[in-house]
């Protein structure tokens, strides 16, 4: 059981100090999670702390590969609406 930080991570340092197991470490080109140390915060917190603080949607994956902060979860804007608005902006 381990979480994964993917390439959309921007190295903002929000998650690293919150990890109760020191499983998150800086690596090029983005932070990574040591799968041996990661417990998904089980026994320490109700939710994985890295995912609760991460400001980048989709940057942290659960043990089954699911996005813990999927598109729209942080902004409240559904992805399809965001795509429409971005298309409108680009058309200007």
N, CA, C and O atoms as a printed pandas DataFrame, in Angstrom:
     atom_number atom_name residue_name chain_id  residue_number  x_coord  y_coord  z_coord
0              1         N          UNK        A               1    0.851   -1.162    0.000
1              2        CA          UNK        A               1    0.000    0.000    0.000
2              3         C          UNK        A               1    0.901    1.229    0.000
3              4         O          UNK        A               1    1.675    1.464    0.928
4              5         N          UNK        A               2    0.771    2.003   -1.075
5              6        CA          UNK        A               2    1.592    3.193   -1.206
6              7         C          UNK        A               2    0.954    4.157   -2.190
7              8         O          UNK        A               2    0.303    3.751   -3.152
8              9         N          UNK        A               3    1.151    5.419   -1.934
9             10        CA          UNK        A               3    0.705    6.457   -2.849
10            11         C          UNK        A               3    1.837    6.759   -3.821
11            12         O          UNK        A               3    2.972    6.324   -3.624
12            13         N          UNK        A               4    1.513    7.512   -4.877
13            14        CA          UNK        A               4    2.521    7.873   -5.875
14            15         C          UNK        A               4    2.327    9.325   -6.278
15            16         O          UNK        A               4    1.202    9.769   -6.503
16            17         N          UNK        A               5    3.412   10.054   -6.366
17            18        CA          UNK        A               5    3.385   11.420   -6.879
18            19         C          UNK        A               5    3.859   11.337   -8.326
19            20         O          UNK        A               5    4.899   10.745   -8.614
20            21         N          UNK        A               6    3.084   11.938   -9.236
21            22        CA          UNK        A               6    3.428   11.849  -10.656
22            23         C          UNK        A               6    3.996   13.171  -11.176
23            24         O          UNK        A               6    4.133   14.145  -10.436
24            25         N          UNK        A               7    4.318   13.175  -12.461
25            26        CA          UNK        A               7    5.057   14.288  -13.063
26            27         C          UNK        A               7    4.345   15.633  -13.048
27            28         O          UNK        A               7    4.988   16.652  -13.298
28            29         N          UNK        A               8    3.057   15.681  -12.768
29            30        CA          UNK        A               8    2.380   16.977  -12.688
30            31         C          UNK        A               8    2.709   17.719  -11.388
31            32         O          UNK        A               8    2.322   18.876  -11.224
32            33         N          UNK        A               9    3.413   17.068  -10.470
33            34        CA          UNK        A               9    3.886   17.708   -9.238
34            35         C          UNK        A               9    4.775   18.897   -9.609
35            36         O          UNK        A               9    5.601   18.810  -10.517
36            37         N          UNK        A              10    4.590   20.015   -8.885
37            38        CA          UNK        A              10    5.368   21.223   -9.164
38            39         C          UNK        A              10    6.412   21.511   -8.084
39            40         O          UNK        A              10    6.963   22.610   -8.032
40            41         N          UNK        A              11    6.682   20.543   -7.235
41            42        CA          UNK        A              11    7.670   20.696   -6.160
42            43         C          UNK        A              11    7.387   21.910   -5.287
43            44         O          UNK        A              11    8.279   22.721   -5.038
44            45         N          UNK        A              12    6.160   22.033   -4.827
45            46        CA          UNK        A              12    5.798   23.193   -4.002
46            47         C          UNK        A              12    6.170   23.005   -2.529
47            48         O          UNK        A              12    6.108   23.961   -1.755
48            49         N          UNK        A              13    6.547   21.814   -2.136
49            50        CA          UNK        A              13    6.966   21.484   -0.782
50            51         C          UNK        A              13    5.812   21.423    0.221
51            52         O          UNK        A              13    6.066   21.319    1.421
52            53         N          UNK        A              14    4.582   21.484   -0.215
53            54        CA          UNK        A              14    3.457   21.445    0.734
54            55         C          UNK        A              14    3.341   20.091    1.422
55            56         O          UNK        A              14    3.040   20.029    2.614
56            57         N          UNK        A              15    3.573   19.018    0.697
57            58        CA          UNK        A              15    3.341   17.680    1.235
58            59         C          UNK        A              15    4.476   17.139    2.100
59            60         O          UNK        A              15    4.226   16.466    3.099
60            61         N          UNK        A              16    5.689   17.421    1.733
61            62        CA          UNK        A              16    6.856   16.796    2.360
62            63         C          UNK        A              16    6.873   16.913    3.889
63            64         O          UNK        A              16    7.094   15.902    4.556
64            65         N          UNK        A              17    6.652   18.089    4.471
65            66        CA          UNK        A              17    6.718   18.172    5.933
66            67         C          UNK        A              17    5.538   17.520    6.653
67            68         O          UNK        A              17    5.611   17.291    7.861
68            69         N          UNK        A              18    4.453   17.216    5.939
69            70        CA          UNK        A              18    3.272   16.633    6.579
70            71         C          UNK        A              18    3.333   15.112    6.694
71            72         O          UNK        A              18    2.569   14.527    7.462
72            73         N          UNK        A              19    4.209   14.473    5.960
73            74        CA          UNK        A              19    4.253   13.018    5.939
74            75         C          UNK        A              19    4.731   12.472    7.289
75            76         O          UNK        A              19    5.855   12.756    7.703
76            77         N          UNK        A              20    3.887   11.688    7.981
77            78        CA          UNK        A              20    4.284   11.185    9.299
78            79         C          UNK        A              20    5.369   10.106    9.245
79            80         O          UNK        A              20    5.954    9.761   10.272
80            81         N          UNK        A              21    5.633    9.580    8.056
81            82        CA          UNK        A              21    6.615    8.494    7.913
82            83         C          UNK        A              21    7.863    8.906    7.145
83            84         O          UNK        A              21    8.698    8.061    6.821
84            85         N          UNK        A              22    7.999   10.193    6.852
85            86        CA          UNK        A              22    9.128   10.688    6.051
86            87         C          UNK        A              22    9.296    9.906    4.761
87            88         O          UNK        A              22   10.414    9.595    4.350
88            89         N          UNK        A              23    8.165    9.587    4.123
89            90        CA          UNK        A              23    8.191    8.807    2.892
90            91         C          UNK        A              23    8.351    9.673    1.651
91            92         O          UNK        A              23    8.679    9.158    0.582
92            93         N          UNK        A              24    8.127   10.974    1.769
93            94        CA          UNK        A              24    8.205   11.876    0.616
94            95         C          UNK        A              24    9.587   12.503    0.564
95            96         O          UNK        A              24   10.095   13.013    1.563
96            97         N          UNK        A              25   10.184   12.456   -0.621
97            98        CA          UNK        A              25   11.517   13.032   -0.768
98            99         C          UNK        A              25   11.647   13.732   -2.109
99           100         O          UNK        A              25   10.957   13.405   -3.075
100          101         N          UNK        A              26   12.547   14.702   -2.143
101          102        CA          UNK        A              26   12.784   15.484   -3.355
102          103         C          UNK        A              26   13.653   14.683   -4.310
103          104         O          UNK        A              26   14.682   14.129   -3.923
104          105         N          UNK        A              27   13.229   14.633   -5.541
105          106        CA          UNK        A              27   13.979   13.960   -6.602
106          107         C          UNK        A              27   13.703   14.715   -7.898
107          108         O          UNK        A              27   12.726   15.456   -7.997
108          109         N          UNK        A              28   14.555   14.523   -8.872
109          110        CA          UNK        A              28   14.329   15.195  -10.157
110          111         C          UNK        A              28   13.389   14.334  -10.988
111          112         O          UNK        A              28   13.564   13.115  -10.998
112          113         N          UNK        A              29   12.428   14.877  -11.667
113          114        CA          UNK        A              29   12.068   16.294  -11.729
114          115         C          UNK        A              29   10.981   16.679  -10.732
115          116         O          UNK        A              29   10.558   17.835  -10.719
116          117         N          UNK        A              30   10.515   15.749   -9.895
117          118        CA          UNK        A              30    9.459   16.072   -8.933
118          119         C          UNK        A              30    9.617   15.197   -7.689
119          120         O          UNK        A              30   10.424   14.268   -7.667
120          121         N          UNK        A              31    8.833   15.513   -6.656
121          122        CA          UNK        A              31    8.864   14.717   -5.434
122          123         C          UNK        A              31    8.432   13.287   -5.716
123          124         O          UNK        A              31    7.681   13.027   -6.656
124          125         N          UNK        A              32    8.910   12.372   -4.900
125          126        CA          UNK        A              32    8.531   10.968   -5.001
126          127         C          UNK        A              32    8.139   10.470   -3.616
127          128         O          UNK        A              32    8.424   11.110   -2.604
128          129         N          UNK        A              33    7.479    9.313   -3.591
129          130        CA          UNK        A              33    7.095    8.682   -2.338
130          131         C          UNK        A              33    7.765    7.320   -2.258
131          132         O          UNK        A              33    7.654    6.507   -3.175
132          133         N          UNK        A              34    8.455    7.081   -1.163
133          134        CA          UNK        A              34    9.104    5.789   -0.936
134          135         C          UNK        A              34    8.003    4.779   -0.602
135          136         O          UNK        A              34    7.364    4.896    0.444
136          137         N          UNK        A              35    7.771    3.787   -1.475
137          138        CA          UNK        A              35    6.675    2.841   -1.236
138          139         C          UNK        A              35    6.873    1.965    0.000
139          140         O          UNK        A              35    5.906    1.425    0.537
140          141         N          UNK        A              36    8.096    1.824    0.445
141          142        CA          UNK        A              36    8.353    1.018    1.645
142          143         C          UNK        A              36    7.923    1.777    2.909
143          144         O          UNK        A              36    7.435    1.175    3.865
144          145         N          UNK        A              37    8.110    3.096    2.902
145          146        CA          UNK        A              37    7.761    3.912    4.066
146          147         C          UNK        A              37    6.300    4.363    4.089
147          148         O          UNK        A              37    5.742    4.606    5.159
148          149         N          UNK        A              38    5.679    4.477    2.906
149          150        CA          UNK        A              38    4.322    5.032    2.813
150          151         C          UNK        A              38    3.283    4.055    3.359
151          152         O          UNK        A              38    3.225    2.897    2.948
152          153         N          UNK        A              39    2.470    4.541    4.286
153          154        CA          UNK        A              39    1.367    3.754    4.848
154          155         C          UNK        A              39    0.020    4.378    4.482
155          156         O          UNK        A              39   -1.021    3.953    4.985
156          157         N          UNK        A              40    0.041    5.387    3.605
157          158        CA          UNK        A              40   -1.149    6.170    3.263
158          159         C          UNK        A              40   -1.735    6.814    4.515
159          160         O          UNK        A              40   -2.934    7.085    4.584
160          161         N          UNK        A              41   -0.876    7.054    5.500
161          162        CA          UNK        A              41   -1.203    7.680    6.782
162          163         C          UNK        A              41   -2.131    6.830    7.652
163          164         O          UNK        A              41   -2.671    7.314    8.646
164          165         N          UNK        A              42   -2.311    5.574    7.278
165          166        CA          UNK        A              42   -3.149    4.679    8.078
166          167         C          UNK        A              42   -2.564    4.548    9.487
167          168         O          UNK        A              42   -1.370    4.303    9.658
168          169         N          UNK        A              43   -3.414    4.714   10.468
169          170        CA          UNK        A              43   -2.973    4.660   11.854
170          171         C          UNK        A              43   -2.566    6.010   12.411
171          172         O          UNK        A              43   -2.472    6.181   13.626
172          173         N          UNK        A              44   -2.321    6.978   11.525
173          174        CA          UNK        A              44   -1.945    8.322   11.960
174          175         C          UNK        A              44   -3.056    9.341   11.705
175          176         O          UNK        A              44   -3.353   10.177   12.558
176          177         N          UNK        A              45   -3.669    9.258   10.510
177          178        CA          UNK        A              45   -4.695   10.211   10.101
178          179         C          UNK        A              45   -5.794    9.486    9.328
179          180         O          UNK        A              45   -5.576    8.384    8.825
180          181         N          UNK        A              46   -6.972   10.101    9.234
181          182        CA          UNK        A              46   -8.072    9.514    8.472
182          183         C          UNK        A              46   -7.827    9.565    6.973
183          184         O          UNK        A              46   -8.275    8.683    6.240
184          185         N          UNK        A              47   -7.116   10.595    6.510
185          186        CA          UNK        A              47   -6.838   10.782    5.087
186          187         C          UNK        A              47   -5.341   10.953    4.875
187          188         O          UNK        A              47   -4.640   11.447    5.758
188          189         N          UNK        A              48   -4.846   10.545    3.701
189          190        CA          UNK        A              48   -3.431   10.785    3.403
190          191         C          UNK        A              48   -3.144   12.287    3.429
191          192         O          UNK        A              48   -3.769   13.058    2.701
192          193         N          UNK        A              49   -2.215   12.684    4.253
193          194        CA          UNK        A              49   -1.941   14.104    4.449
194          195         C          UNK        A              49   -1.400   14.777    3.194
195          196         O          UNK        A              49   -1.711   15.940    2.937
196          197         N          UNK        A              50   -0.605   14.072    2.416
197          198        CA          UNK        A              50   -0.064   14.675    1.190
198          199         C          UNK        A              50   -1.186   15.051    0.227
199          200         O          UNK        A              50   -1.136   16.102   -0.411
200          201         N          UNK        A              51   -2.192   14.195    0.123
201          202        CA          UNK        A              51   -3.304   14.478   -0.786
202          203         C          UNK        A              51   -4.196   15.595   -0.261
203          204         O          UNK        A              51   -4.772   16.345   -1.050
204          205         N          UNK        A              52   -4.318   15.716    1.053
205          206        CA          UNK        A              52   -5.186   16.764    1.589
206          207         C          UNK        A              52   -4.596   18.150    1.399
207          208         O          UNK        A              52   -5.337   19.132    1.353
208          209         N          UNK        A              53   -3.279   18.251    1.287
209          210        CA          UNK        A              53   -2.630   19.558    1.149
210          211         C          UNK        A              53   -2.232   19.878   -0.292
211          212         O          UNK        A              53   -2.018   21.043   -0.626
212          213         N          UNK        A              54   -2.132   18.873   -1.139
213          214        CA          UNK        A              54   -1.625   19.071   -2.509
214          215         C          UNK        A              54   -2.506   20.035   -3.305
215          216         O          UNK        A              54   -3.711   19.812   -3.422
216          217         N          UNK        A              55   -1.918   21.106   -3.855
217          218        CA          UNK        A              55   -2.690   22.079   -4.624
218          219         C          UNK        A              55   -2.829   21.725   -6.108
219          220         O          UNK        A              55   -3.441   22.475   -6.868
220          221         N          UNK        A              56   -2.265   20.589   -6.521
221          222        CA          UNK        A              56   -2.288   20.205   -7.933
222          223         C          UNK        A              56   -3.219   19.013   -8.128
223          224         O          UNK        A              56   -2.961   17.922   -7.620
224          225         N          UNK        A              57   -4.292   19.229   -8.862
225          226        CA          UNK        A              57   -5.249   18.151   -9.106
226          227         C          UNK        A              57   -4.582   17.028   -9.886
227          228         O          UNK        A              57   -3.916   17.268  -10.894
228          229         N          UNK        A              58   -4.767   15.802   -9.413
229          230        CA          UNK        A              58   -4.255   14.628  -10.112
230          231         C          UNK        A              58   -2.794   14.317   -9.898
231          232         O          UNK        A              58   -2.285   13.377  -10.508
232          233         N          UNK        A              59   -2.091   15.061   -9.058
233          234        CA          UNK        A              59   -0.655   14.853   -8.877
234          235         C          UNK        A              59   -0.329   13.675   -7.968
235          236         O          UNK        A              59    0.789   13.160   -8.004
236          237         N          UNK        A              60   -1.287   13.240   -7.155
237          238        CA          UNK        A              60   -1.050   12.122   -6.247
238          239         C          UNK        A              60   -2.049   11.016   -6.553
239          240         O          UNK        A              60   -3.260   11.236   -6.588
240          241         N          UNK        A              61   -1.511    9.823   -6.774
241          242        CA          UNK        A              61   -2.340    8.670   -7.093
242          243         C          UNK        A              61   -2.421    7.732   -5.904
243          244         O          UNK        A              61   -1.458    7.566   -5.155
244          245         N          UNK        A              62   -3.588    7.120   -5.743
245          246        CA          UNK        A              62   -3.778    6.125   -4.704
246          247         C          UNK        A              62   -3.129    4.809   -5.091
247          248         O          UNK        A              62   -2.573    4.676   -6.181
248          249         N          UNK        A              63   -3.201    3.844   -4.198
249          250        CA          UNK        A              63   -2.540    2.550   -4.437
250          251         C          UNK        A              63   -3.138    1.798   -5.622
251          252         O          UNK        A              63   -2.506    0.880   -6.144
252          253         N          UNK        A              64   -4.339    2.167   -6.056
253          254        CA          UNK        A              64   -4.955    1.544   -7.229
254          255         C          UNK        A              64   -4.814    2.406   -8.480
255          256         O          UNK        A              64   -5.411    2.105   -9.514
256          257         N          UNK        A              65   -4.024    3.478   -8.388
257          258        CA          UNK        A              65   -3.787    4.358   -9.528
258          259         C          UNK        A              65   -4.829    5.444   -9.716
259          260         O          UNK        A              65   -4.801    6.156  -10.720
260          261         N          UNK        A              66   -5.749    5.588   -8.768
261          262        CA          UNK        A              66   -6.784    6.610   -8.887
262          263         C          UNK        A              66   -6.254    7.959   -8.412
263          264         O          UNK        A              66   -5.454    8.030   -7.479
264          265         N          UNK        A              67   -6.709    9.027   -9.066
265          266        CA          UNK        A              67   -6.298   10.376   -8.671
266          267         C          UNK        A              67   -6.995   10.735   -7.367
267          268         O          UNK        A              67   -8.223   10.700   -7.288
268          269         N          UNK        A              68   -6.216   11.080   -6.344
269          270        CA          UNK        A              68   -6.810   11.414   -5.052
270          271         C          UNK        A              68   -7.461   12.787   -5.062
271          272         O          UNK        A              68   -8.411   13.023   -4.315
272          273         N          UNK        A              69   -6.971   13.693   -5.892
273          274        CA          UNK        A              69   -7.592   14.998   -6.116
274          275         C          UNK        A              69   -7.889   15.088   -7.612
275          276         O          UNK        A              69   -7.137   15.724   -8.351
276          277         N          UNK        A              70   -8.977   14.459   -8.069
277          278        CA          UNK        A              70   -9.248   14.450   -9.508
278          279         C          UNK        A              70   -9.589   15.837  -10.046
279          280         O          UNK        A              70   -9.925   16.735   -9.274
280          281         N          UNK        A              71   -9.504   16.018  -11.360
281          282        CA          UNK        A              71   -9.831   17.322  -11.951
282          283         C          UNK        A              71  -11.192   17.828  -11.480
283          284         O          UNK        A              71  -12.182   17.096  -11.499
284          285         N          UNK        A              72  -11.224   19.066  -11.065
285          286        CA          UNK        A              72  -12.444   19.696  -10.579
286          287         C          UNK        A              72  -12.645   19.589   -9.081
287          288         O          UNK        A              72  -13.471   20.305   -8.517
288          289         N          UNK        A              73  -11.906   18.709   -8.430
289          290        CA          UNK        A              73  -12.117   18.503   -6.993
290          291         C          UNK        A              73  -11.651   19.678   -6.149
291          292         O          UNK        A              73  -12.220   19.930   -5.087
292          293         N          UNK        A              74  -10.657   20.386   -6.581
293          294        CA          UNK        A              74  -10.141   21.512   -5.798
294          295         C          UNK        A              74  -10.787   22.833   -6.185
295          296         O          UNK        A              74  -10.971   23.708   -5.338
296          297         N          UNK        A              75  -11.129   22.979   -7.444
297          298        CA          UNK        A              75  -11.734   24.231   -7.900
298          299         C          UNK        A              75  -13.251   24.210   -7.845
299          300         O          UNK        A              75  -13.886   25.262   -7.772
300          301         N          UNK        A              76  -13.834   23.019   -7.880
301          302        CA          UNK        A              76  -15.288   22.901   -7.936
302          303         C          UNK        A              76  -15.821   23.095   -9.343
303          304         O          UNK        A              76  -17.032   23.094   -9.562
304          305         N          UNK        A              77  -14.913   23.262  -10.300
305          306        CA          UNK        A              77  -15.315   23.456  -11.693
306          307         C          UNK        A              77  -15.216   22.113  -12.407
307          308         O          UNK        A              77  -14.133   21.532  -12.464
308          309         N          UNK        A              78  -16.325   21.603  -12.957
309          310        CA          UNK        A              78  -16.259   20.336  -13.677
310          311         C          UNK        A              78  -15.286   20.443  -14.855
311          312         O          UNK        A              78  -15.245   21.476  -15.522
312          313         N          UNK        A              79  -14.504   19.391  -15.120
313          314        CA          UNK        A              79  -13.510   19.442  -16.196
314          315         C          UNK        A              79  -14.078   19.851  -17.553
315          316         O          UNK        A              79  -13.431   20.584  -18.300
316          317         N          UNK        A              80  -15.285   19.379  -17.876
317          318        CA          UNK        A              80  -15.867   19.746  -19.169
318          319         C          UNK        A              80  -16.175   21.233  -19.249
319          320         O          UNK        A              80  -16.018   21.834  -20.311
320          321         N          UNK        A              81  -16.607   21.837  -18.153
321          322        CA          UNK        A              81  -16.874   23.281  -18.141
322          323         C          UNK        A              81  -15.569   24.055  -18.253
323          324         O          UNK        A              81  -15.501   25.064  -18.954
324          325         N          UNK        A              82  -14.528   23.583  -17.559
325          326        CA          UNK        A              82  -13.217   24.223  -17.643
326          327         C          UNK        A              82  -12.720   24.199  -19.090
327          328         O          UNK        A              82  -12.173   25.189  -19.574
328          329         N          UNK        A              83  -12.907   23.079  -19.775
329          330        CA          UNK        A              83  -12.472   22.969  -21.179
330          331         C          UNK        A              83  -13.221   23.964  -22.051
331          332         O          UNK        A              83  -12.629   24.584  -22.935
332          333         N          UNK        A              84  -14.527   24.122  -21.809
333          334        CA          UNK        A              84  -15.317   25.083  -22.583
334          335         C          UNK        A              84  -14.811   26.506  -22.374
335          336         O          UNK        A              84  -14.637   27.260  -23.331
336          337         N          UNK        A              85  -14.580   26.861  -21.131
337          338        CA          UNK        A              85  -14.128   28.217  -20.802
338          339         C          UNK        A              85  -12.740   28.472  -21.400
339          340         O          UNK        A              85  -12.491   29.544  -21.953
340          341         N          UNK        A              86  -11.843   27.501  -21.293
341          342        CA          UNK        A              86  -10.499   27.669  -21.845
342          343         C          UNK        A              86  -10.569   27.835  -23.370
343          344         O          UNK        A              86   -9.817   28.625  -23.941
344          345         N          UNK        A              87  -11.457   27.102  -24.018
345          346        CA          UNK        A              87  -11.627   27.240  -25.467
346          347         C          UNK        A              87  -12.137   28.633  -25.812
347          348         O          UNK        A              87  -11.692   29.233  -26.791
348          349         N          UNK        A              88  -13.072   29.152  -25.012
349          350        CA          UNK        A              88  -13.598   30.496  -25.228
350          351         C          UNK        A              88  -12.480   31.539  -25.070
351          352         O          UNK        A              88  -12.371   32.464  -25.876
352          353         N          UNK        A              89  -11.668   31.388  -24.046
353          354        CA          UNK        A              89  -10.573   32.328  -23.802
354          355         C          UNK        A              89   -9.563   32.294  -24.948
355          356         O          UNK        A              89   -9.120   33.343  -25.415
356          357         N          UNK        A              90   -9.203   31.118  -25.395
357          358        CA          UNK        A              90   -8.234   30.989  -26.476
358          359         C          UNK        A              90   -8.756   31.516  -27.791
359          360         O          UNK        A              90   -7.972   31.937  -28.641
360          361         N          UNK        A              91  -10.099   31.503  -27.982
361          362        CA          UNK        A              91  -10.702   31.978  -29.221
362          363         C          UNK        A              91  -10.702   33.517  -29.300
363          364         O          UNK        A              91  -10.937   34.070  -30.374
364          365         N          UNK        A              92  -10.451   34.192  -28.216
365          366        CA          UNK        A              92  -10.485   35.666  -28.194
366          367         C          UNK        A              92   -9.294   36.251  -28.893
367          368         O          UNK        A              92   -9.161   37.473  -28.969
